[in-house]
Amino acid sequence: MKINKRVIIITGAGLVIGFAEALIYYNMGKQQKGKAFSYAIPSGKELGQTLAAVAITSILTAALSNGLEKLLTQQPVTA
């Protein structure tokens, strides 16, 4: 099985950016009105669930991007 480097790059970038985005939303949700903004990383099961969700969406994004690229770069069949 040949692994496409673009899929690895897109998945990796998606993991990094997706996890950063998830942490921002996590902290926004934990923010208490009227208090100074604080930053925390979820722990235990919550961290695992966050990482799993980010990993799944990153893999799906890479697969979709790869499939669309193949579809858009196909040469028309001539008879």
Backbone as a ProteinNet text record, in pm:
[ID]
protein_1_A
[PRIMARY]
MKINKRVIIITGAGLVIGFAEALIYYNMGKQQKGKAFSYAIPSGKELGQTLAAVAITSILTAALSNGLEKLLTQQPVTA
[TERTIARY]
85	0	89.3	67.9	144.9	74.4	150.9	93.9	121.7	17.1	26.2	79.7	188.9	249.2	154.9	75.7	-18.5	-121.2	-166.3	-264.4	-203.2	-77	-8.9	6.3	44.6	62.2	-70.6	-175.4	-306.2	-357.9	-340.4	-384.7	-307	-175.1	-92.7	-128	-142.8	-180.9	-319.4	-409.4	-544.1	-543.3	-455.5	-445.1	-396.7	-292.9	-236.8	-336.5	-388.9	-482.5	-613.8	-662.1	-787	-777.7	-664.1	-648.7	-638.8	-567.4	-558.7	-697.8	-774.4	-910.7	-998.2	-985.6	-1063.8	-1030.1	-901.8	-862.5	-919.4	-922.5	-980.8	-1128.7	-1202.2	-1345.1	-1367.3	-1282.2	-1291.9	-1278.8	-1178.5	-1154.8	-1262.1	-1314.6	-1424.7	-1547.9	-1572.1	-1685.8	-1669.4	-1547.6	-1520.3	-1512.1	-1503.3	-1488.5	-1608.8	-1582	-1687.8	-1705	-1828.3	-1858.8	-1805.7	-1737.3	-1686.9	-1551.5	-1498.4	-1367.6	-1262.4	-1135.9	-1025.6	-1015.7	-978.8	-966.6	-855	-883.1	-781	-771.3	-658	-631.2	-601.6	-666.8	-644.2	-657	-596.7	-608.3	-692.7	-793.1	-875.2	-788.9	-834.3	-755.9	-839.2	-770.7	-836.4	-922.8	-1042.5	-1136.6	-1173	-1189.5	-1227.2	-1117.7	-991.2	-879.9	-878.7	-899.7	-904.5	-1015.5	-1131.5	-1244.1	-1215.1	-1152.6	-1117.5	-1017.7	-913.2	-812.1	-872.3	-962.5	-1026.8	-1110.9	-1187.7	-1271.2	-1185.4	-1077.4	-988.2	-920.1	-875.9	-809.3	-904.1	-1026.7	-1124.5	-1154.5	-1178.6	-1208.9	-1087.3	-967.5	-846.8	-829.3	-851.9	-841.5	-947.9	-1069.7	-1176.8	-1146.5	-1090.8	-1053.7	-947	-846.4	-740.7	-796	-883.3	-941.4	-1027.4	-1107.7	-1191.7	-1106.4	-1003.2	-913.7	-844.9	-796.8	-730.2	-826.2	-946.7	-1046.3	-1086.6	-1106.3	-1143.1	-1029.7	-906.2	-792.3	-784.3	-802.6	-800.5	-913	-1031.3	-1146	-1124.3	-1069.1	-1051.2	-932.4	-838.6	-720.6	-724.2	-834.7	-848.2	-853.6	-783.4	-787.6	-913.3	-980.5	-1099.8	-1059	-1147.7	-1123.7	-1162.6	-1069.2	-1098.3	-1097.3	-1186.8	-1197.9	-1122.7
-118.4	0	124.5	209.3	332.7	443.9	509.1	618.6	750.7	825.8	954.9	1059.4	1124.9	1225.8	1342.4	1378.6	1490	1457.1	1331.5	1290.4	1301.8	1261.3	1271.6	1418	1503.3	1645.4	1709.5	1682	1740.6	1689.5	1560	1504.7	1567.3	1577.8	1637	1782.2	1858.2	1999.1	2009.8	1923.4	1923.5	1890.1	1797.6	1763.2	1881.4	1948.2	2060.6	2175.2	2216.1	2328.8	2292.9	2172.4	2128.9	2121.5	2072.7	2064.6	2204.1	2293.2	2431.6	2495.3	2472.7	2526.1	2466.6	2336.3	2270.5	2326.8	2355.1	2412.8	2553	2629.8	2764.2	2754.9	2667.2	2651.7	2596.7	2504.2	2448.4	2559.4	2643.5	2750.8	2858.8	2884.6	2980.6	2928.6	2797.3	2737.1	2736.5	2726.4	2724.2	2864.2	2965.1	3103.8	3145.3	3198.9	3248.3	3397.6	3437	3577.2	3667.4	3773.5	3870	3834.1	3717.6	3677.1	3688.7	3701.3	3709.4	3578.2	3589.4	3469.8	3381.6	3254.6	3158.9	3049.3	2984.4	2884.1	2751.3	2646	2512.9	2409.1	2295.5	2182.1	2077.3	2022.2	1920.3	1799.9	1725.7	1610.5	1483.3	1371.8	1242	1210.9	1164	1119.9	1233.5	1352.6	1467.6	1499.9	1490.9	1512.5	1404.1	1280.5	1169.8	1186.5	1227.5	1249.8	1363.5	1468.9	1582.4	1539.6	1468.1	1421.1	1325.9	1238.6	1144.7	1218.8	1316.3	1393.1	1469.1	1530	1605.2	1510.2	1394.5	1296.9	1247	1215	1165.3	1271.4	1394.7	1499.6	1532.9	1520.9	1545	1438	1313.8	1203.4	1217.5	1251.8	1271.3	1388.5	1496	1610.7	1571.5	1496.5	1452.1	1360.1	1268.2	1175.7	1250.5	1343.9	1423.8	1508.2	1572.7	1654.4	1570.2	1453.2	1363.6	1317.5	1279.5	1235	1345.6	1465.6	1578.3	1614.3	1609.4	1639.2	1538.2	1411.1	1308.5	1330.5	1362.5	1384.9	1504.8	1613.4	1735.8	1731	1640.7	1635.1	1520.5	1449.3	1338.4	1393.6	1325.6	1361.7	1300.5	1376	1319.4	1199.2	1101.4	981.8	1014	990	1012.1	879.1	863.8	736.1	741.6
0	0	0	-96.6	-107.6	-30.6	56.4	135.7	64.7	42.3	-24.6	73.5	37.5	125.4	151.5	52.4	71	178.7	180.6	281.6	420.5	434.4	563.4	604.5	509.6	538.9	578.6	504.1	534	668.5	694.3	822	937.8	923.2	1028.4	1054.7	948.6	964.3	1027.2	986	1043.6	1191	1230.4	1372.2	1455.5	1407.5	1482.7	1490.4	1376.8	1374.4	1442.8	1419.6	1481.1	1632.3	1683.9	1828.4	1889.8	1822.8	1871.5	1873.4	1769.1	1761.8	1872.5	1893.9	1998.6	2136.2	2160.4	2289.1	2307.6	2199.7	2207.6	2244.5	2175.1	2205.3	2345.7	2388.2	2522.6	2626.9	2609	2704.4	2698.3	2580	2568.6	2643.2	2632.3	2701.6	2852.5	2900.4	3043.9	3105	3019	3065.1	3149.1	3265.1	3351.7	3328.3	3312.6	3284.4	3396.7	3356.1	3451.6	3511.2	3478.7	3531.3	3421.7	3463.8	3367.7	3290.4	3163.1	3079.4	3132.3	3142.7	3184.1	3078	3073.5	2972.2	3039.5	2994.9	3049.8	2940.1	2961.7	2869.3	2939.5	2869.6	2934.4	2973.8	3071.3	3114.4	3104.6	3112.8	3118.8	2999	3028.2	2924.2	2828.7	2882.8	2799.6	2696.6	2737.3	2644.9	2537.5	2576.8	2481.1	2378.9	2425	2334	2237.2	2287.3	2201.9	2095.4	2137	2041.1	1938.8	1981.8	1889.5	1785.7	1829.9	1737.8	1637.2	1684	1595.3	1497.3	1544.1	1456.3	1347.8	1385.4	1286.7	1181.9	1224.9	1127.4	1040.3	1094.4	1015.2	907.8	944.5	848.3	739.7	780.1	681.1	587.7	641	558.7	457	501.1	410.8	302.4	339.7	242.4	141	188.6	98.5	5.1	58.5	-23.8	-130.6	-92.1	-186	-295.1	-255.2	-352.9	-448.6	-396.8	-483	-578	-528.8	-615.1	-730.2	-698.6	-803.4	-904.2	-854	-942.4	-1033.3	-979.6	-1056.4	-1152	-1127.6	-1214.8	-1314.3	-1318.1	-1414	-1555.8	-1643.3	-1784.6	-1846.9	-1933.3	-1998.1	-2087	-2091.1	-2172.4	-2315.3	-2407.4	-2549.4	-2620.4	-2716.3	-2789.1	-2919.3
[MASK]
+++++++++++++++++++++++++++++++++++++++++++++++++++++++++++++++++++++++++++++++

